[in-house]
Amino acid sequence: MATLTTTVTESVTLNGSLRGSTNSVTIEDINDVFERIVNCTASVSTTVAVFDTLPSTSAGAINVAKTKYVRVTNLETAVDIELAVVTTASSYTVTVRAGGSHVLFSGDVIALGEAGAPTFGTMLNLASLQVLPTTAVTARVGVFVGIE
């Protein structure tokens, strides 16, 4: 077993004063990782990771209950991507700017997509991550998953 440590640092100098912070999160009992770089073709949705109850349930599936950390990074310098976080019954989509990342700290009971006012406490399991470049250019995307 291993310990996964993630660190986010913000640093900016405004009017001669340094502002920002550093936040670290430690995740114990990591036994496996899933890591890949995917070329996501322009104008096509690309599934970059699949989650299910067991790896044997779906081809290439990551055990959703044992997923402790998920990071999707847009490796491009000038192309934004849309990332769909697909759950078992809904999805939400976010734009990840060039060089940016989207992070989740679990795979089960993690997200809910809906129209209108938010409904708290009804989170669903992650089912897949899908990427669509926002322009007619192929985008490289890095995926890292820490698994218990």
C-alpha positions as a LaTeX table, in Angstrom:
\begin{tabular}{lrrr}
\hline
Residue & $x$ (\AA) & $y$ (\AA) & $z$ (\AA) \\
\hline
Met1 & 0.00 & 0.00 & 0.00 \\
Ala2 & 1.11 & 3.52 & $-0.75$ \\
Thr3 & 0.18 & 7.07 & 0.16 \\
Leu4 & $-0.85$ & 9.49 & $-2.59$ \\
Thr5 & $-0.18$ & 13.15 & $-1.87$ \\
Thr6 & $-1.62$ & 15.91 & $-4.05$ \\
Thr7 & $-0.65$ & 19.55 & $-3.73$ \\
Val8 & $-2.28$ & 22.66 & $-5.19$ \\
Thr9 & $-0.43$ & 25.96 & $-4.96$ \\
Glu10 & $-1.71$ & 29.41 & $-5.93$ \\
Ser11 & 0.81 & 32.24 & $-6.09$ \\
Val12 & 0.33 & 35.79 & $-7.35$ \\
Thr13 & 2.00 & 39.10 & $-6.58$ \\
Leu14 & $-0.43$ & 42.02 & $-6.35$ \\
Asn15 & 0.80 & 45.53 & $-5.63$ \\
Gly16 & 4.12 & 44.10 & $-4.50$ \\
Ser17 & 2.57 & 41.63 & $-2.03$ \\
Leu18 & 2.65 & 37.86 & $-2.48$ \\
Arg19 & $-0.81$ & 36.26 & $-2.21$ \\
Gly20 & $-1.98$ & 32.65 & $-2.44$ \\
Ser21 & $-1.78$ & 29.39 & $-0.57$ \\
Thr22 & $-0.67$ & 25.77 & $-0.73$ \\
Asn23 & $-3.05$ & 22.95 & 0.11 \\
Ser24 & $-2.05$ & 19.29 & 0.31 \\
Val25 & $-4.28$ & 16.23 & 0.60 \\
Thr26 & $-2.96$ & 12.82 & 1.63 \\
Ile27 & $-4.81$ & 9.67 & 0.57 \\
Glu28 & $-3.82$ & 6.44 & 2.32 \\
Asp29 & $-4.03$ & 2.83 & 1.11 \\
Ile30 & $-3.46$ & 3.35 & $-2.61$ \\
Asn31 & $-2.82$ & $-0.07$ & $-4.18$ \\
Asp32 & $-3.12$ & 0.73 & $-7.87$ \\
Val33 & $-3.08$ & 3.63 & $-10.31$ \\
Phe34 & $-4.55$ & 4.16 & $-13.75$ \\
Glu35 & $-2.58$ & 6.64 & $-15.82$ \\
Arg36 & $-2.75$ & 7.49 & $-19.49$ \\
Ile37 & $-2.44$ & 10.24 & $-22.08$ \\
Val38 & $-5.20$ & 10.22 & $-24.69$ \\
Asn39 & $-5.40$ & 12.04 & $-28.02$ \\
Cys40 & $-9.00$ & 13.26 & $-28.16$ \\
Thr41 & $-10.06$ & 13.81 & $-31.77$ \\
Ala42 & $-11.70$ & 17.08 & $-32.70$ \\
Ser43 & $-15.50$ & 17.01 & $-33.07$ \\
Val44 & $-15.71$ & 13.55 & $-31.46$ \\
Ser45 & $-16.49$ & 12.64 & $-27.85$ \\
Thr46 & $-13.74$ & 10.38 & $-26.48$ \\
Thr47 & $-14.26$ & 8.21 & $-23.41$ \\
Val48 & $-11.00$ & 8.48 & $-21.45$ \\
Ala49 & $-11.97$ & 6.32 & $-18.43$ \\
Val50 & $-14.75$ & 3.88 & $-17.48$ \\
Phe51 & $-15.85$ & 3.01 & $-13.92$ \\
Asp52 & $-18.00$ & 0.11 & $-12.69$ \\
Thr53 & $-18.53$ & $-2.14$ & $-9.67$ \\
Leu54 & $-15.68$ & $-4.49$ & $-10.68$ \\
Pro55 & $-12.98$ & $-4.33$ & $-13.35$ \\
Ser56 & $-14.49$ & $-7.50$ & $-14.84$ \\
Thr57 & $-17.93$ & $-5.86$ & $-15.22$ \\
Ser58 & $-17.00$ & $-3.69$ & $-18.22$ \\
Ala59 & $-14.03$ & $-3.76$ & $-20.55$ \\
Gly60 & $-11.26$ & $-1.61$ & $-19.05$ \\
Ala61 & $-13.38$ & $-0.59$ & $-16.04$ \\
Ile62 & $-11.91$ & 0.89 & $-12.88$ \\
Asn63 & $-13.51$ & $-0.23$ & $-9.59$ \\
Val64 & $-15.70$ & 2.75 & $-8.69$ \\
Ala65 & $-15.92$ & 1.97 & $-4.96$ \\
Lys66 & $-12.13$ & 1.77 & $-4.67$ \\
Thr67 & $-11.49$ & 4.97 & $-6.64$ \\
Lys68 & $-10.04$ & 7.55 & $-4.23$ \\
Tyr69 & $-8.69$ & 10.25 & $-6.58$ \\
Val70 & $-9.34$ & 11.27 & $-10.20$ \\
Arg71 & $-7.54$ & 13.98 & $-12.16$ \\
Val72 & $-8.14$ & 14.93 & $-15.79$ \\
Thr73 & $-5.63$ & 17.44 & $-17.17$ \\
Asn74 & $-5.84$ & 19.28 & $-20.48$ \\
Leu75 & $-2.26$ & 18.98 & $-21.75$ \\
Glu76 & $-2.76$ & 21.48 & $-24.56$ \\
Thr77 & $-1.45$ & 25.05 & $-24.45$ \\
Ala78 & $-4.07$ & 26.69 & $-26.67$ \\
Val79 & $-7.10$ & 24.35 & $-26.91$ \\
Asp80 & $-9.87$ & 24.08 & $-24.29$ \\
Ile81 & $-11.78$ & 20.85 & $-23.73$ \\
Glu82 & $-15.22$ & 20.01 & $-22.42$ \\
Leu83 & $-15.13$ & 17.25 & $-19.81$ \\
Ala84 & $-18.31$ & 15.27 & $-19.16$ \\
Val85 & $-18.40$ & 13.60 & $-15.77$ \\
Val86 & $-20.96$ & 10.86 & $-16.40$ \\
Thr87 & $-22.66$ & 9.17 & $-13.45$ \\
Thr88 & $-24.96$ & 6.15 & $-13.38$ \\
Ala89 & $-28.01$ & 8.33 & $-14.16$ \\
Ser90 & $-26.86$ & 11.86 & $-15.06$ \\
Ser91 & $-23.85$ & 13.94 & $-16.06$ \\
Tyr92 & $-22.35$ & 17.36 & $-15.67$ \\
Thr93 & $-19.98$ & 19.03 & $-18.11$ \\
Val94 & $-17.24$ & 21.56 & $-17.39$ \\
Thr95 & $-14.78$ & 23.42 & $-19.57$ \\
Val96 & $-11.17$ & 22.67 & $-18.71$ \\
Arg97 & $-8.96$ & 25.45 & $-20.02$ \\
Ala98 & $-5.63$ & 24.73 & $-21.72$ \\
Gly99 & $-3.23$ & 23.52 & $-19.03$ \\
Gly100 & $-6.01$ & 23.16 & $-16.45$ \\
Ser101 & $-7.23$ & 20.17 & $-14.46$ \\
His102 & $-10.48$ & 18.87 & $-12.99$ \\
Val103 & $-10.15$ & 16.80 & $-9.80$ \\
Leu104 & $-12.50$ & 14.45 & $-7.94$ \\
Phe105 & $-11.69$ & 12.78 & $-4.62$ \\
Ser106 & $-13.88$ & 9.68 & $-4.94$ \\
Gly107 & $-15.63$ & 7.51 & $-7.50$ \\
Asp108 & $-18.76$ & 6.49 & $-5.63$ \\
Val109 & $-21.53$ & 8.85 & $-4.47$ \\
Ile110 & $-19.60$ & 11.72 & $-6.06$ \\
Ala111 & $-21.77$ & 13.75 & $-8.45$ \\
Leu112 & $-25.22$ & 14.65 & $-9.70$ \\
Gly113 & $-26.12$ & 16.54 & $-12.85$ \\
Glu114 & $-29.46$ & 18.30 & $-12.98$ \\
Ala115 & $-31.32$ & 21.28 & $-14.33$ \\
Gly116 & $-32.67$ & 23.91 & $-11.97$ \\
Ala117 & $-32.01$ & 24.23 & $-8.28$ \\
Pro118 & $-29.45$ & 21.85 & $-6.75$ \\
Thr119 & $-30.53$ & 18.73 & $-4.91$ \\
Phe120 & $-28.09$ & 17.93 & $-2.12$ \\
Gly121 & $-27.46$ & 14.45 & $-0.73$ \\
Thr122 & $-28.48$ & 12.44 & $-3.80$ \\
Met123 & $-25.04$ & 11.84 & $-5.31$ \\
Leu124 & $-24.43$ & 9.05 & $-7.82$ \\
Asn125 & $-21.49$ & 6.83 & $-8.76$ \\
Leu126 & $-19.07$ & 7.79 & $-11.49$ \\
Ala127 & $-19.61$ & 5.82 & $-14.72$ \\
Ser128 & $-17.23$ & 7.43 & $-17.23$ \\
Leu129 & $-15.22$ & 10.48 & $-18.18$ \\
Gln130 & $-15.67$ & 11.83 & $-21.70$ \\
Val131 & $-13.78$ & 14.60 & $-23.49$ \\
Leu132 & $-14.64$ & 16.83 & $-26.45$ \\
Pro133 & $-12.18$ & 19.47 & $-27.72$ \\
Thr134 & $-13.89$ & 22.88 & $-28.09$ \\
Thr135 & $-12.24$ & 23.61 & $-31.45$ \\
Ala136 & $-11.48$ & 21.62 & $-34.61$ \\
Val137 & $-8.13$ & 20.55 & $-33.15$ \\
Thr138 & $-7.18$ & 17.24 & $-31.51$ \\
Ala139 & $-6.40$ & 17.69 & $-27.81$ \\
Arg140 & $-4.09$ & 15.64 & $-25.57$ \\
Val141 & $-5.57$ & 14.79 & $-22.17$ \\
Gly142 & $-3.86$ & 13.23 & $-19.16$ \\
Val143 & $-5.86$ & 10.97 & $-16.83$ \\
Phe144 & $-4.65$ & 9.83 & $-13.40$ \\
Val145 & $-6.70$ & 7.69 & $-10.99$ \\
Gly146 & $-5.60$ & 6.54 & $-7.54$ \\
Ile147 & $-7.28$ & 3.26 & $-6.55$ \\
Glu148 & $-7.50$ & 1.57 & $-3.14$ \\
\hline
\end{tabular}
